[in-house]
Amino acid sequence: MSATGEDLGAEQLRLIERSRRFLAARQARGVDVAVDPECYLNSWAPGLGNARLRRLAFGWRAEPALLLALARDCAAALRPVPRHASPASGGGEDFEHVIVSWALPADFDEHGGFKDRYVRLASRDTPRTLWFLMLLSGSPPARTAPNVRVFQRRGNGLDRTAARTRLGRISATASEAADAAETLVRYLKAGRISQVVMPYEAQPFQHAINLAAKAHDPRISTVGYVHSALPALPTDYLFRDGAPDRLLVHGAGQAEILSRHLGWPQERVQVIRSLRYLRDAPVPFAGHILLPYAFSDPDFIARRVAAVLEAAPPASMPAWKVRNHPVRHDSERHLALVTRLEAVIARYADRTSAAADVAGQTLMIGATAAVVEALERGLRVVHVCANPLFEKHCSGIWTRMDIEELAPNVYRYRLRDAGAYIQLGDAHAAADRLGLN
């Protein structure tokens, strides 16, 4: 029997409290909770922290998956993987700020310049800022702009001793975090850096970098920016060692969640207008079915989407297009689900229409922060959740949102006040709001 919305919201709050107690217990045992991947209690993507969160949620039934995730994290430390770090060549003394972000090959131009999708800044427009970029996939560019450094996971030289010392075991995730921090400190030593800024997701490597920057020079200010919306179940953002000195969020509702439920001191959280989501940008997601970063049961997803379309009156929905997650275009599982959902849409073509009055709808699947952006842009949002405990937005946490259950595992959301979670921003304001000018 599925839990009611009220019961599910209460269970989410209990799980947050269990997660806080877990982090406190780990820290009391001397574990470095800043970089321990088991403490990155992520509700939206597979990994060791996600496996631990499931163990906290579901008890002994999730123990085999946790043991498997521990084994994989250890085994990954023993496998050679590509490594690349751009040389610290020339001009290091001219940099005053560092931005730590992620990159894909498509983010670089032919000259090795970089444009960031999270804070909407380009390397050419920030000459006093060093860009330290974690490459998500593919190969690094053949050359990079003078203020760009690209980091890719290392191979046989993993610092396994450091990982064992900090965690009591070998960990690929912790080793990569230590490696990234060590590499960045070399660049800090070459300059006069006063501030380290990052689109913040509370990942172990980000905490390692913050701690290393403070150890190098306590006067360095560390700043995080929540570039999207918090996850529906935001346990990964629990306040702990390695958190930035100042955390920027683009909505009072998100600041409220951080301070009320996740332990963030109010004075460390600052509300700004969004750097990523702009008022004059085209409305995204309209007429789209959005795939999440990760999913476990494509059969369930296809059945639920089919049920939503079957229940809809004729010509009441837009001519749906399936939109893959932006960093999952090489995932065979994602591409197969795209094809499968396109077949479902074709089967219920009479439910769709090209009329403008039905265009402002979107159908979200799984754990995704896009729910909040779509709502803030005025779209009507329906959400299919395979695991509502981890994926559904509940009013116990999201107090400025109304939630309606349409069918088992299918929900409709409405915002009570526009701008509650994302204050849409203006172009060309990012440098000022990040203190880079």
RODO-2510 file (C-alpha; in nm, 4 decimals, decimal comma):
residues 437
     n   res          X          Y          Z
     1     m     0,0000     0,0000     0,0000
     2     s     0,1428     0,3391    -0,0989
     3     a     0,1798     0,6115     0,1602
     4     t    -0,0398     0,9209     0,1456
     5     g     0,1231     1,2504     0,0570
     6     e     0,1235     1,3556     0,4212
     7     d     0,2787     1,0282     0,5351
     8     l     0,5414     1,0438     0,2620
     9     g     0,6349     1,3991     0,3563
    10     a     0,6736     1,2974     0,7201
    11     e     0,8923     1,0050     0,6149
    12     q     1,1131     1,2380     0,4117
    13     l     1,1641     1,4556     0,7185
    14     r     1,2449     1,1487     0,9310
    15     l     1,4959     1,0364     0,6693
    16     i     1,6651     1,3768     0,6778
    17     e     1,6948     1,3429     1,0553
    18     r     1,8381     0,9907     1,0250
    19     s     2,0856     1,1249     0,7723
    20     r     2,1950     1,4021     1,0099
    21     r     2,2501     1,1478     1,2863
    22     f     2,4481     0,9279     1,0470
    23     l     2,6834     1,2137     0,9573
    24     a     2,7279     1,3065     1,3233
    25     a     2,8089     0,9457     1,4144
    26     r     3,0610     0,9157     1,1307
    27     q     3,2300     1,2373     1,2337
    28     a     3,2444     1,1243     1,5986
    29     r     3,4313     0,8127     1,4779
    30     g     3,6921     1,0336     1,3094
    31     v     3,5719     0,9815     0,9515
    32     d     3,6278     1,2759     0,7198
    33     v     3,2635     1,3451     0,6359
    34     a     3,3660     1,6219     0,3959
    35     v     3,5115     1,3798     0,1397
    36     d     3,3700     1,0400     0,2364
    37     p     3,1514     0,9398    -0,0619
    38     e     2,9279     0,7479     0,1774
    39     c     2,8384     1,0843     0,3326
    40     y     2,7350     1,2356    -0,0007
    41     l     2,3767     1,1248     0,0585
    42     n     2,2572     1,1791    -0,2932
    43     s     1,8914     1,1027    -0,3701
    44     w     1,9055     1,1463    -0,7464
    45     a     2,2001     0,9483    -0,8917
    46     p     2,3497     0,6035    -0,8314
    47     g     2,6636     0,5786    -0,6218
    48     l     2,7887     0,4993    -0,2756
    49     g     2,6120     0,7895    -0,1044
    50     n     2,2863     0,6970    -0,2735
    51     a     2,3292     0,3364    -0,1596
    52     r     2,3873     0,4531     0,1998
    53     l     2,0790     0,6759     0,1823
    54     r     1,8743     0,3758     0,0679
    55     r     2,0138     0,1770     0,3606
    56     l     1,9014     0,4538     0,5949
    57     a     1,5591     0,4575     0,4293
    58     f     1,4861     0,0885     0,3747
    59     g     1,6979    -0,0906     0,6344
    60     w     1,8556    -0,4313     0,5846
    61     r     1,6845    -0,4823     0,2465
    62     a     1,9259    -0,2267     0,0994
    63     e     2,2369    -0,3769     0,2629
    64     p     2,3467    -0,5888    -0,0394
    65     a     2,3361    -0,2831    -0,2671
    66     l     2,5414    -0,0841    -0,0144
    67     l     2,8076    -0,3548     0,0070
    68     l     2,8231    -0,3685    -0,3722
    69     a     2,8638     0,0105    -0,3942
    70     l     3,1463    -0,0025    -0,1369
    71     a     3,3200    -0,2724    -0,3380
    72     r     3,2858    -0,0738    -0,6592
    73     d     3,4292     0,2416    -0,5010
    74     c     3,7278     0,0422    -0,3775
    75     a     3,7774    -0,1462    -0,7044
    76     a     3,7619     0,1743    -0,9076
    77     a     4,0653     0,3018    -0,7180
    78     l     4,2697     0,0137    -0,8576
    79     r     4,1731     0,0616    -1,2232
    80     p     4,3758     0,2932    -1,4450
    81     v     4,1710     0,5760    -1,5936
    82     p     4,2779     0,8740    -1,8063
    83     r     4,4324     1,1702    -1,6287
    84     h     4,4909     1,5216    -1,7504
    85     a     4,5639     1,8456    -1,5729
    86     s     4,6499     2,1568    -1,7719
    87     p     4,9936     2,2955    -1,6874
    88     a     5,0097     2,6079    -1,4740
    89     s     5,1850     2,8076    -1,7421
    90     g     5,2193     3,1817    -1,7340
    91     g     5,0276     3,4587    -1,5647
    92     g     4,9381     3,2768    -1,2434
    93     e     5,0250     3,5801    -1,0363
    94     d     4,7555     3,7831    -1,2151
    95     f     4,4581     3,5773    -1,0950
    96     e     4,2496     3,6999    -0,8033
    97     h     3,9638     3,4489    -0,8157
    98     v     3,9116     3,0816    -0,8991
    99     i     3,5894     2,9325    -1,0329
   100     v     3,5662     2,5534    -0,9985
   101     s     3,3098     2,4095    -1,2377
   102     w     3,2328     2,1223    -1,4758
   103     a     3,2974     2,1097    -1,8488
   104     l     3,2041     1,9135    -2,1579
   105     p     3,4079     1,9276    -2,4799
   106     a     3,1311     2,1340    -2,6427
   107     d     3,1823     2,4106    -2,3844
   108     f     3,5168     2,5126    -2,5411
   109     d     3,5649     2,7233    -2,8520
   110     e     3,8351     2,6724    -3,1140
   111     h     4,0778     2,8877    -2,9136
   112     g     4,0326     2,6929    -2,5915
   113     g     3,8064     2,9542    -2,4357
   114     f     3,5331     2,8261    -2,2054
   115     k     3,1714     2,9294    -2,1441
   116     d     3,0072     2,8105    -1,8240
   117     r     2,6429     2,6994    -1,8307
   118     y     2,5907     2,7334    -1,4557
   119     v     2,6888     3,0965    -1,3919
   120     r     2,6689     3,2170    -1,7558
   121     l     3,0216     3,3571    -1,7660
   122     a     3,2964     3,3052    -2,0222
   123     s     3,6690     3,2808    -1,9602
   124     r     3,7389     3,5645    -2,2058
   125     d     3,5211     3,8007    -1,9991
   126     t     3,6911     3,7196    -1,6669
   127     p     4,0662     3,7713    -1,7227
   128     r     4,1427     3,7935    -1,3501
   129     t     3,9640     3,4632    -1,2818
   130     l     4,1239     3,1201    -1,3148
   131     w     3,8801     2,8542    -1,4379
   132     f     3,9496     2,5107    -1,2861
   133     l     3,7287     2,2680    -1,4751
   134     m     3,6332     1,9084    -1,4002
   135     l     3,5920     1,7350    -1,7352
   136     l     3,2747     1,5247    -1,7327
   137     s     3,3381     1,3221    -2,0475
   138     g     3,5404     1,3084    -2,3651
   139     s     3,8919     1,4429    -2,4150
   140     p     4,0277     1,7805    -2,3067
   141     p     4,0817     2,0435    -2,5765
   142     a     4,4180     2,0469    -2,7510
   143     r     4,4807     2,3942    -2,6141
   144     t     4,3167     2,6129    -2,3541
   145     a     4,2894     2,9844    -2,2908
   146     p     4,5515     3,1313    -2,0527
   147     n     4,3042     3,1396    -1,7623
   148     v     4,1625     2,7882    -1,8124
   149     r     4,2843     2,4674    -1,6476
   150     v     4,1201     2,1318    -1,7198
   151     f     4,1263     1,8457    -1,4713
   152     q     4,0465     1,4865    -1,5598
   153     r     4,0601     1,1812    -1,3351
   154     r     4,4061     1,0383    -1,2861
   155     g     4,5222     0,6841    -1,3546
   156     n     4,7817     0,4636    -1,1874
   157     g     4,9057     0,7336    -0,9504
   158     l     4,6114     0,7285    -0,7108
   159     d     4,6970     0,8402    -0,3599
   160     r     4,5596     0,5279    -0,1931
   161     t     4,7454     0,6005     0,1321
   162     a     4,5652     0,9323     0,1730
   163     a     4,2307     0,7675     0,1031
   164     r     4,2937     0,4990     0,3660
   165     t     4,4088     0,7567     0,6221
   166     r     4,1019     0,9742     0,5823
   167     l     3,8406     0,7005     0,5504
   168     g     4,0003     0,3815     0,6788
   169     r     3,9730     0,2213     0,3334
   170     i     4,0655     0,2723    -0,0294
   171     s     3,8217     0,4951    -0,2165
   172     a     3,8351     0,6114    -0,5778
   173     t     3,6023     0,9016    -0,5014
   174     a     3,8061     1,0258    -0,2054
   175     s     4,1309     0,9847    -0,3995
   176     e     3,9973     1,1874    -0,6891
   177     a     3,8800     1,4576    -0,4469
   178     a     4,2243     1,4724    -0,2848
   179     d     4,3910     1,4818    -0,6252
   180     a     4,1723     1,7676    -0,7489
   181     a     4,2383     1,9667    -0,4311
   182     e     4,6141     1,9064    -0,4516
   183     t     4,6198     2,0158    -0,8151
   184     l     4,4258     2,3326    -0,7456
   185     v     4,6521     2,4289    -0,4543
   186     r     4,9470     2,4307    -0,6961
   187     y     4,7661     2,7015    -0,8901
   188     l     4,6803     2,8899    -0,5707
   189     k     5,0480     2,9013    -0,4785
   190     a     5,1281     3,0642    -0,8121
   191     g     4,8871     3,3531    -0,7617
   192     r     4,7235     3,5856    -0,5126
   193     i     4,3822     3,4245    -0,4953
   194     s     4,1296     3,5810    -0,2567
   195     q     3,8200     3,3808    -0,3480
   196     v     3,7231     3,0310    -0,4650
   197     v     3,3765     3,0106    -0,6221
   198     m     3,1911     2,7014    -0,7407
   199     p     2,8481     2,5879    -0,8590
   200     y     2,7927     2,3868    -0,5439
   201     e     2,6436     2,0375    -0,5215
   202     a     2,8080     1,9299    -0,1935
   203     q     3,0220     1,6745    -0,3767
   204     p     3,3329     1,5333    -0,2030
   205     f     3,5794     1,6964    -0,4435
   206     q     3,4186     2,0361    -0,3781
   207     h     3,4602     1,9993    -0,0030
   208     a     3,8194     1,8831    -0,0493
   209     i     3,8942     2,1926    -0,2571
   210     n     3,7347     2,4261    -0,0024
   211     l     3,9313     2,2710     0,2833
   212     a     4,2568     2,2778     0,0866
   213     a     4,2068     2,6419    -0,0094
   214     k     4,1492     2,7381     0,3561
   215     a     4,4506     2,5348     0,4676
   216     h     4,6648     2,7113     0,2075
   217     d     4,5419     3,0556     0,3149
   218     p     4,2673     3,1026     0,5775
   219     r     4,1917     3,4444     0,4279
   220     i     4,0592     3,2880     0,1066
   221     s     3,6820     3,3163     0,0886
   222     t     3,4960     3,0072    -0,0360
   223     v     3,1641     3,0699    -0,2096
   224     g     2,9115     2,8166    -0,3342
   225     y     2,6204     2,8783    -0,5681
   226     v     2,3217     2,6418    -0,5810
   227     h     2,2926     2,6677    -0,9578
   228     s     1,9668     2,4748    -0,9944
   229     a     1,7064     2,3876    -0,7340
   230     l     1,7635     2,1645    -0,4358
   231     p     1,6604     1,8013    -0,4956
   232     a     1,3131     1,7012    -0,3817
   233     l     1,4832     1,5114    -0,0968
   234     p     1,7901     1,7323    -0,0372
   235     t     1,9934     1,5103     0,1976
   236     d     2,3120     1,5666    -0,0056
   237     y     2,3089     1,9326     0,1048
   238     l     2,3269     1,8618     0,4789
   239     f     2,5710     2,1112     0,6306
   240     r     2,9093     1,9589     0,7152
   241     d     3,2854     2,0128     0,7026
   242     g     3,4034     2,1554     0,3735
   243     a     3,0898     2,3621     0,3185
   244     p     3,1594     2,7053     0,1661
   245     d     3,1836     3,0155     0,3823
   246     r     2,8936     3,1641     0,1900
   247     l     2,6206     2,9857    -0,0060
   248     l     2,4264     3,1748    -0,2716
   249     v     2,0757     3,0567    -0,3595
   250     h     1,8255     3,2106    -0,5975
   251     g     1,5117     3,1777    -0,3900
   252     a     1,3984     3,2454    -0,0342
   253     g     1,2227     2,9076    -0,0314
   254     q     1,5521     2,7290    -0,0925
   255     a     1,7252     2,9309     0,1801
   256     e     1,4445     2,8289     0,4151
   257     i     1,4958     2,4585     0,3400
   258     l     1,8713     2,4863     0,3963
   259     s     1,8404     2,6559     0,7336
   260     r     1,5292     2,4796     0,8653
   261     h     1,6045     2,1213     0,7629
   262     l     1,9687     2,0905     0,6572
   263     g     2,1572     2,2642     0,9363
   264     w     2,2924     2,5668     0,7487
   265     p     2,3494     2,8764     0,9653
   266     q     2,1259     3,1509     0,8307
   267     e     2,4128     3,3983     0,8121
   268     r     2,5958     3,1742     0,5642
   269     v     2,3078     3,1610     0,3137
   270     q     2,2421     3,4566     0,0838
   271     v     1,9507     3,4964    -0,1581
   272     i     2,0332     3,6465    -0,4979
   273     r     1,8685     3,6576    -0,8382
   274     s     1,9519     3,3569    -1,0497
   275     l     2,2749     3,3583    -1,2468
   276     r     2,1673     3,0630    -1,4588
   277     y     1,7952     3,1148    -1,5237
   278     l     1,7184     3,4435    -1,6976
   279     r     1,3850     3,6216    -1,7317
   280     d     1,4205     3,6874    -2,1021
   281     a     1,5292     3,3339    -2,1947
   282     p     1,2979     3,1133    -2,4033
   283     v     1,0648     2,9014    -2,1913
   284     p     1,2313     2,5582    -2,1769
   285     f     1,0618     2,2229    -2,1380
   286     a     0,7253     2,3297    -2,2841
   287     g     0,5821     2,0343    -2,4710
   288     h     0,8618     1,8058    -2,3551
   289     i     0,8861     1,4825    -2,1589
   290     l     1,2105     1,5108    -1,9632
   291     l     1,4310     1,2155    -1,8739
   292     p     1,6270     1,2252    -1,5461
   293     y     1,9999     1,1799    -1,4940
   294     a     1,9410     0,8241    -1,3689
   295     f     1,6559     0,5747    -1,3574
   296     s     1,6246     0,2105    -1,2566
   297     d     1,3036     0,0774    -1,4126
   298     p     1,2321     0,1808    -1,7739
   299     d     0,9321    -0,0551    -1,7883
   300     f     0,7652     0,1269    -1,4998
   301     i     0,8348     0,4655    -1,6582
   302     a     0,6897     0,3609    -1,9944
   303     r     0,3762     0,2204    -1,8273
   304     r     0,3177     0,5312    -1,6164
   305     v     0,3661     0,7687    -1,9086
   306     a     0,1256     0,5578    -2,1146
   307     a    -0,1280     0,5756    -1,8293
   308     v    -0,0988     0,9558    -1,8130
   309     l    -0,1595     0,9891    -2,1866
   310     e    -0,4421     0,7349    -2,1867
   311     a    -0,6237     0,9230    -1,9077
   312     a    -0,5992     1,2567    -2,0888
   313     p    -0,8943     1,3856    -2,2947
   314     p    -0,8445     1,4092    -2,6696
   315     a    -0,6342     1,7029    -2,7943
   316     s    -0,5601     1,8154    -2,4355
   317     m    -0,1814     1,7776    -2,4442
   318     p     0,0980     1,9201    -2,6588
   319     a     0,2639     1,7187    -2,9350
   320     w     0,5178     1,5749    -2,6930
   321     k     0,8885     1,5603    -2,7660
   322     v     1,1142     1,3439    -2,5488
   323     r     1,4159     1,5319    -2,4148
   324     n     1,7131     1,3319    -2,2896
   325     h     1,9204     1,4524    -1,9950
   326     p     2,1929     1,6888    -2,1274
   327     v     2,4859     1,4770    -2,0046
   328     r     2,3319     1,1400    -2,0978
   329     h     2,3417     1,1548    -2,4770
   330     d     2,5887     0,8649    -2,4848
   331     s     2,3820     0,6447    -2,2522
   332     e     2,2320     0,3487    -2,4369
   333     r     1,9707     0,3052    -2,1613
   334     h     1,8583     0,6647    -2,2006
   335     l     1,8487     0,6478    -2,5790
   336     a     1,6463     0,3251    -2,5640
   337     l     1,3958     0,4889    -2,3288
   338     v     1,3670     0,7888    -2,5616
   339     t     1,2723     0,5539    -2,8460
   340     r     1,0274     0,3659    -2,6279
   341     l     0,8510     0,6808    -2,5090
   342     e     0,8272     0,8116    -2,8639
   343     a     0,6381     0,4941    -2,9501
   344     v     0,4025     0,5543    -2,6559
   345     i     0,3366     0,9098    -2,7754
   346     a     0,2592     0,7842    -3,1255
   347     r     0,0115     0,5333    -2,9832
   348     y    -0,1840     0,8128    -2,8139
   349     a    -0,1480     1,0755    -3,0835
   350     d    -0,5141     1,1700    -3,0510
   351     r    -0,4440     1,3036    -2,6994
   352     t    -0,2106     1,5678    -2,8423
   353     s    -0,2600     1,8901    -3,0321
   354     a    -0,0554     2,1706    -3,1872
   355     a    -0,2919     2,4313    -3,0418
   356     a    -0,1293     2,7098    -2,8420
   357     d    -0,3649     2,6721    -2,5452
   358     v    -0,2202     2,3285    -2,4537
   359     a     0,1455     2,4114    -2,5217
   360     g     0,2453     2,5195    -2,1711
   361     q     0,2766     2,1712    -2,0215
   362     t     0,5685     1,9484    -1,9325
   363     l     0,5961     1,5907    -1,8084
   364     m     0,8903     1,5202    -1,5760
   365     i     1,0253     1,1759    -1,4926
   366     g     1,2168     1,0709    -1,1831
   367     a     1,4477     1,2793    -0,9673
   368     t     1,4907     1,6183    -1,1320
   369     a     1,5355     1,9763    -1,0219
   370     a     1,3807     2,0878    -1,3519
   371     v     1,0405     2,0631    -1,1801
   372     v     1,1064     2,3883    -0,9967
   373     e     1,2377     2,5789    -1,2970
   374     a     0,9386     2,4732    -1,5067
   375     l     0,6973     2,5899    -1,2367
   376     e     0,8751     2,9231    -1,1998
   377     r     0,8441     2,9758    -1,5761
   378     g     0,4696     2,9248    -1,5595
   379     l     0,4408     2,5745    -1,7040
   380     r     0,1910     2,3132    -1,5874
   381     v     0,3972     2,0293    -1,4452
   382     v     0,3090     1,6615    -1,4072
   383     h     0,5702     1,4427    -1,2382
   384     v     0,6071     1,0636    -1,2690
   385     c     0,8005     0,9180    -0,9740
   386     a     0,9347     0,5636    -0,9641
   387     n     1,0471     0,6147    -0,6027
   388     p     0,8348     0,8937    -0,4492
   389     l     1,0277     0,8924    -0,1201
   390     f     1,3370     1,0145    -0,3057
   391     e     1,1808     1,1939    -0,6015
   392     k     0,8525     1,3606    -0,5041
   393     h     0,8315     1,7200    -0,3855
   394     c     0,6361     1,7078    -0,0580
   395     s     0,4845     2,0001     0,1277
   396     g     0,6673     1,9136     0,4496
   397     i     0,9866     2,0404     0,2862
   398     w     0,8517     2,2415    -0,0083
   399     t     0,6111     2,4558     0,1935
   400     r     0,5454     2,7061    -0,0878
   401     m     0,4181     2,4429    -0,3289
   402     d     0,0807     2,2680    -0,3629
   403     i     0,0916     1,8989    -0,4548
   404     e    -0,1908     1,6922    -0,6032
   405     e    -0,1788     1,3161    -0,6596
   406     l    -0,3319     1,2377    -0,9990
   407     a    -0,2700     0,8618    -0,9886
   408     p    -0,0291     0,6277    -0,8085
   409     n     0,3215     0,7726    -0,8542
   410     v     0,1911     1,0634    -1,0661
   411     y     0,1687     1,4174    -0,9230
   412     r     0,0814     1,7711    -1,0287
   413     y     0,2539     2,0708    -0,8674
   414     r     0,1636     2,4377    -0,8381
   415     l     0,3583     2,7267    -0,6865
   416     r     0,1778     2,9450    -0,4387
   417     d     0,3978     3,2459    -0,5178
   418     a     0,6135     3,3115    -0,8224
   419     g     0,9802     3,3521    -0,7355
   420     a     0,9521     3,1456    -0,4182
   421     y     1,2312     2,9096    -0,5225
   422     i     1,3913     3,0782    -0,8245
   423     q     1,4108     3,4533    -0,8740
   424     l     1,4801     3,4720    -1,2459
   425     g     1,7846     3,6840    -1,3172
   426     d     1,9205     3,9341    -1,5673
   427     a     2,1981     3,8831    -1,8190
   428     h     2,5470     4,0189    -1,7473
   429     a     2,4966     4,0281    -1,3688
   430     a     2,6872     3,7158    -1,2698
   431     a     3,0313     3,8721    -1,2231
   432     d     2,8958     4,1365    -0,9858
   433     r     2,6902     3,8904    -0,7810
   434     l     2,9865     3,6552    -0,7467
   435     g     3,2163     3,9395    -0,6439
   436     l     3,4475     3,8987    -0,9432
   437     n     3,4608     4,2694    -1,0375
***
